[in-house]
Amino acid sequence: MEKSLTSLQNPRIKGFAALKDKKQRERERLYLVEGVRAVDTYLSCGNILQTLIFDDEIPLPDAALDLVFAARKKGIEVLPVGTNAIAKIADTEHPQGIIGVARMGDADWRAVVRKASEAAPAPLLLLDGVKDPGNLGALLRSAHAVGCTRIVTLPGTVDVYSPKVVRSAMGSLPHLQIARMSGTFEELGACLKEEGYRIIGTDLDGTSLYEENLTGNLALFIGSEADGLSFDARDLCEGMITIPMPGKTESLNVAIATSVILYESLRQRLAQR
């Protein structure tokens, strides 16, 4: 049986807690996954979890104990800690007593941009300045639901591995090919053109998405909640789409808007089969 770590000054406890900071996550190429349901999903996704941390000072529900047993069986490091240590590591106010430490993906953005192999691919998503972590996580969950797995984040977009994004994504991250663009918009545009993408952006004054062809080799720019697309992103777009809103509401948040667009794209792709 592993020895429980209870001291808040223990280097490993401090190291795990530091993963709430973006710079530390990038340095270690690790991030935190909180909660029974999320950890359960990650355990079923191959060699993603490095360590499973659990609170051995409280009675855990059977579902959490099953995860501890499953992690040991898969050869994942299992680390018992005290309740105060869990509280220090966790980002939530009331942690569930179980936290996974996951490895970041290592996809290159150029590889993500390359054409999908399937005949009727889902759009390539390009996230331009999406700042709210809760919205980004919900957006990623919707993308996973419709099979839209190729995503590139652009400057100004919140870190996809931040704790709130990970929680809001509800276990979707391991199923997605996500990369952060490290080049310039000019390089992105050249890569998109080389791969033959039709490039569309979102705008309140665009063409109705129900009048637009959202099938084929499509790259879809999604802008920030407050400011929309950046000028650099707009310059790459061949057209703009919008969601009709007969109710005259000012706007939809970016997660809901993206979900509407992705499901219309899915409907169109299914109609072509």
Buried (B, 14 or more C-beta within 10 A) or exposed (E): EEEBBBEBEBEBBBBBBBBBEEEBBBEBEBBBBBBBEBBBBBBEEEEBBBBBBBBBBEEBEEEBBBBBEBBEEBEBEBBBBBBBBBBBBBBEEEBBBBBBBBBBBEBEBBEBBEEBEEEEBBBBBBBBBBBBBBBBBBBBBBBBBBEBBBBBBBBBBBBBBBBBBBBBBBBBBBBBBBBBBEEEBEEBBEBBEEBEBBBBBBBEEBEEBEEBEBBBBBBBBBBBBEEBBBEBBBEBBEEBBBBEEEEEEEEBBBBBBBBBBBBBBBEBBEEEE
